[in-house]
Amino acid sequence: MTTPPLATTLLNRLLARGKFRHVQVLLQLAELGSVQRTADAIGMTQSAVTQTLAYLERLLDVRLFERHARGVRPTPACNDLLPVARQLMLGMADVAGAVDARRRQGLGFVRVLASVSAIHGVLVDALPAFAEAQPAIRVQLAEAEGEDQLLAIARAEVDLVVCRRPGAMPQGWEFHALREDRFAVVCRADHPLLADAAVPGGSPAADLPADQTWAALAAHPWLLLPAGVAARGHFDALCERFGRTPPIYPVSTRSLPLMGWLLRHQPLLALLPLNLARPWLATGELRELALPDMAAIEPIGLLQPQSGMGEAALALSDFLRGRIGAGD
């Protein structure tokens, strides 16, 4: 009889004798580095945690933690397991949320993944309206960009994704544009440039030469996104086109809380996707400075399965596609 590969043997052991409690102990020990703190955190005795760890190491036939005077530290084998263990616990949290939503006589549970621009440009307004229209549907929203979105789709961890059209469409999924987008130059509402005749706020400066407008903008400091982001690439292209680079603020960030604080409290300019800045512009915290020929970028849209969507996901898809719509 052929001996099964080691991976198959381990899988069979886990299916027959593994418990979610083992995963919880593994993650807490790795995070806290102490048997006693782990026991306190999850409501077990110290001896129970020790016994659970010993059982799991026998089950997997590998040492997971090294003991030292101040506690424990993960072995390389344990570090290999941690990302999978975290995904398993996140999946269990989703299961609990879905069951709870159904038990409360709701219409279900929908997992949504969205980019930062999609959250600011579409979901900030749309999800509260959807919650009011469909209070029986529970929406779980998480933030992710690019490859992380595609990875979540491949792992079946998400029902809908609100994002820009991906370069490679996942098999069995389709994209529906919701809201068009372009780059915009923004600043705080009392920025001195708003009084500059060369840079009218909120209306195209079609009657002024573009180089004159850029010269006015380039005399002031700018907050930049990191290299590799589309908005940063467009900023660099403008600098090359007009042969002038503005003074640069010494912090570069993609953090929205920090970006918003800096733009509201410092006399800075920033080149951002319009949808990313939309909530700040809507409240008047920021203003747009007109610059001719602001390039259009891929619209924000809905990435969804071509078939087999649950009732809750289908309801949210219909709501977003009906309420937003490309060109809104």
C-alpha positions in Angstrom: 0.0 0.0 0.0 1.3 3.4 -1.0 2.0 5.7 1.9 0.1 9.0 1.6 2.2 12.1 1.2 2.9 14.0 4.4 0.6 16.9 3.5 -2.3 14.5 3.0 -1.6 12.8 6.4 -1.5 16.1 8.2 -4.7 17.3 6.5 -6.5 14.1 7.5 -5.3 14.6 11.1 -6.5 18.2 11.2 -9.9 17.3 9.8 -10.4 14.4 12.2 -8.9 15.9 15.4 -8.3 19.6 14.9 -10.3 22.2 16.7 -10.8 26.0 16.2 -9.6 26.4 19.7 -6.2 25.2 18.6 -6.1 28.0 16.0 -7.1 30.6 18.6 -4.4 29.4 21.0 -1.8 29.4 18.2 -2.6 33.0 17.2 -2.7 34.4 20.8 0.5 32.8 21.8 2.2 34.2 18.7 0.8 37.7 19.4 1.3 37.8 23.2 4.4 35.6 23.6 3.2 34.3 27.0 1.3 31.3 28.1 -0.2 33.1 31.0 -1.3 36.2 29.0 -2.8 33.9 26.4 -4.7 32.0 29.1 -6.0 35.3 30.5 -7.0 36.6 27.1 -9.1 33.6 26.0 -10.4 32.4 29.4 -8.4 29.2 29.8 -6.1 28.1 32.6 -2.3 28.2 32.0 -2.1 24.4 32.1 -4.9 24.1 29.5 -3.0 26.4 27.1 0.1 24.4 27.6 -1.7 21.1 27.0 -3.5 22.5 23.9 -0.1 23.6 22.5 1.5 20.2 23.2 -1.5 18.5 21.5 -1.3 20.7 18.5 2.5 20.1 18.1 1.9 16.4 18.3 -0.9 16.6 15.8 1.3 18.5 13.3 4.5 16.7 14.3 6.4 20.0 14.4 7.6 22.3 17.1 5.7 25.6 17.0 7.2 27.6 19.8 10.5 28.0 21.5 10.4 28.4 25.2 12.6 31.1 26.8 12.8 32.8 30.2 10.3 35.5 29.3 7.8 33.4 27.5 7.6 31.8 24.1 8.5 32.8 20.5 7.2 31.3 17.2 9.5 28.9 15.3 9.9 29.3 11.6 7.3 26.5 11.1 4.9 28.4 13.2 5.4 31.6 11.2 4.5 29.6 8.1 1.2 28.7 9.7 0.2 32.1 11.1 -1.1 33.7 7.8 -3.3 30.7 7.1 -4.5 30.6 10.7 -5.5 34.2 10.6 -7.5 33.7 7.4 -9.2 30.7 9.1 -10.3 32.8 12.0 -11.5 35.6 9.8 -13.5 33.1 7.9 -15.1 31.9 11.1 -16.0 35.4 12.0 -17.7 35.7 8.6 -19.6 32.5 9.3 -20.8 33.8 12.7 -21.9 37.1 11.2 -23.8 35.4 8.4 -25.6 33.1 10.8 -26.4 35.9 13.2 -27.8 38.0 10.3 -30.0 35.2 9.2 -31.2 34.3 12.8 -32.3 37.9 13.2 -34.7 37.3 10.3 -32.6 39.4 8.0 -32.2 38.9 4.3 -28.6 37.9 4.7 -25.0 39.0 4.9 -22.8 40.5 2.2 -19.0 40.8 2.3 -17.8 43.9 0.4 -14.2 44.8 -0.4 -13.4 48.3 -1.6 -10.5 50.6 -2.5 -10.0 53.8 -0.6 -11.2 55.9 -3.6 -14.3 53.7 -3.9 -15.1 54.1 -0.2 -14.7 57.9 -0.4 -16.2 58.3 -3.8 -19.2 55.9 -3.7 -19.8 54.0 -0.5 -19.6 56.9 2.0 -22.9 58.1 0.6 -24.3 54.8 -0.8 -24.1 52.4 2.2 -26.0 54.6 4.7 -28.7 55.0 2.1 -28.7 51.2 1.4 -28.9 50.5 5.2 -31.9 52.7 5.4 -33.6 51.1 2.4 -32.6 47.5 3.4 -32.2 47.3 7.2 -32.5 43.6 7.1 -29.3 43.1 5.2 -26.0 43.3 7.0 -23.0 44.6 5.1 -19.4 43.9 6.1 -17.0 46.3 4.5 -13.2 45.9 4.4 -10.6 48.1 2.6 -8.1 46.6 0.1 -6.3 47.6 -3.0 -5.3 45.9 -6.3 -3.8 42.5 -5.8 -5.3 42.1 -2.4 -8.7 42.4 -4.0 -8.0 39.7 -6.6 -6.5 37.5 -3.9 -9.7 37.8 -1.8 -11.8 36.9 -4.9 -9.6 33.8 -5.6 -10.0 32.7 -2.0 -13.8 33.2 -2.2 -13.6 35.6 0.8 -15.7 38.4 -0.7 -19.1 38.7 -2.4 -18.7 42.2 -4.1 -15.7 44.4 -4.8 -16.0 48.2 -5.4 -12.9 49.3 -7.3 -11.5 50.4 -10.6 -11.5 47.9 -13.5 -8.8 45.3 -12.9 -6.1 44.8 -15.5 -7.0 41.0 -15.6 -10.7 40.2 -15.0 -11.1 37.3 -12.6 -12.7 34.3 -14.2 -16.5 34.3 -13.8 -16.7 37.9 -12.7 -17.8 41.1 -14.5 -17.3 44.8 -14.0 -20.0 47.6 -14.1 -18.9 51.2 -14.0 -20.6 53.3 -11.4 -18.9 56.7 -11.2 -16.5 58.4 -13.5 -13.2 59.8 -12.2 -10.4 62.2 -13.0 -7.5 63.9 -11.2 -8.1 67.1 -9.2 -5.9 69.6 -7.5 -7.2 70.3 -4.0 -6.4 72.5 -1.0 -8.0 73.8 2.2 -10.9 76.3 1.9 -8.8 79.4 2.9 -5.7 78.6 0.7 -4.3 81.9 -0.7 -4.4 80.5 -4.2 -8.2 80.7 -4.2 -7.9 84.5 -4.5 -5.4 84.2 -7.4 -6.9 85.2 -10.8 -4.6 82.7 -12.6 -6.2 79.8 -10.7 -10.0 80.1 -10.4 -11.4 77.6 -8.0 -14.1 75.3 -9.1 -14.2 76.3 -12.8 -12.0 75.4 -15.8 -9.3 78.0 -16.5 -9.8 77.6 -20.3 -9.1 81.2 -21.0 -5.7 81.1 -19.3 -2.5 79.5 -20.6 -1.9 76.2 -18.9 1.7 77.1 -18.1 0.6 80.3 -16.4 -1.8 78.3 -14.2 0.9 75.7 -13.4 3.4 78.5 -12.5 0.9 79.8 -10.0 0.4 76.4 -8.5 4.1 75.5 -8.5 4.9 78.5 -6.3 3.2 76.7 -3.3 4.2 73.5 -1.4 2.6 70.2 -2.4 1.7 67.0 -0.4 2.5 64.0 -2.6 1.4 60.4 -2.7 4.2 57.8 -2.7 5.9 56.8 -6.0 4.1 54.1 -7.9 0.6 55.6 -7.4 -1.2 56.9 -10.5 -1.7 60.4 -9.0 2.0 60.7 -8.3 2.8 59.6 -11.8 0.5 62.3 -13.2 2.1 64.9 -10.9 5.5 64.0 -12.2 4.3 64.2 -15.8 3.0 67.8 -15.1 6.3 68.8 -13.7 8.1 67.5 -16.8 5.6 69.0 -19.2 5.9 72.5 -17.7 9.5 72.3 -16.7 8.9 73.3 -13.1 8.7 71.3 -9.9 7.0 72.9 -6.9 8.4 72.7 -3.3 7.5 69.4 -1.8 6.2 68.8 1.8 8.6 66.5 3.6 5.9 63.8 4.4 4.6 61.5 1.7 1.6 59.3 2.6 -1.3 57.2 1.5 -2.9 57.4 5.0 -6.2 59.2 4.6 -6.5 60.4 8.2 -3.0 62.0 7.9 -3.6 63.3 4.4 -6.9 64.9 5.4 -5.4 66.5 8.5 -2.4 67.9 6.6 -4.6 69.3 3.8 -7.0 70.9 6.3 -4.4 72.4 8.6 -1.5 73.2 6.2 -1.4 75.5 3.1 -0.7 72.5 0.9 -1.8 71.4 -2.5 -2.4 67.8 -3.5 -3.2 66.0 -6.8 -5.7 63.3 -6.0 -8.4 61.3 -7.7 -11.6 63.4 -7.6 -13.5 60.5 -5.9 -10.9 60.2 -3.2 -11.4 63.9 -2.3 -15.2 63.9 -2.9 -16.3 63.9 0.8 -13.9 66.7 1.8 -15.1 68.7 -1.2 -18.7 68.1 -0.4 -18.4 69.4 3.2 -16.3 72.4 2.1 -13.3 71.3 4.1 -11.3 71.3 0.8 -11.7 73.2 -2.5 -10.7 72.2 -6.0 -8.3 74.5 -7.9 -9.0 74.3 -11.6 -6.1 73.2 -13.8 -6.8 72.6 -17.6 -6.7 69.1 -19.0 -7.0 67.1 -15.8 -6.7 63.6 -17.0 -9.6 61.2 -16.7 -8.9 57.9 -15.0 -10.7 54.6 -14.8 -14.1 54.9 -13.3 -15.1 53.5 -9.9 -17.2 50.4 -10.5 -18.7 47.2 -9.2 -16.9 43.9 -9.6 -19.3 41.0 -9.1 -19.8 37.3 -10.0 -21.6 36.7 -13.3 -23.9 34.2 -11.6 -24.7 32.6 -8.3 -24.9 35.7 -6.1 -26.8 35.5 -2.9 -30.0 37.5 -2.2 -28.1 40.1 -0.1 -25.3 40.6 -2.6 -27.8 40.9 -5.4 -29.8 43.5 -3.6 -26.7 45.6 -2.9 -25.5 45.2 -6.5 -28.9 46.4 -7.9 -28.9 49.3 -5.4 -25.5 50.5 -6.3 -26.0 50.1 -10.1 -29.4 51.8 -9.9 -28.4 54.7 -7.5 -25.0 55.6 -8.7 -24.5 54.9 -12.4 -21.6 55.9 -14.6 -21.3 59.6 -15.2 -23.1 60.6 -11.9 
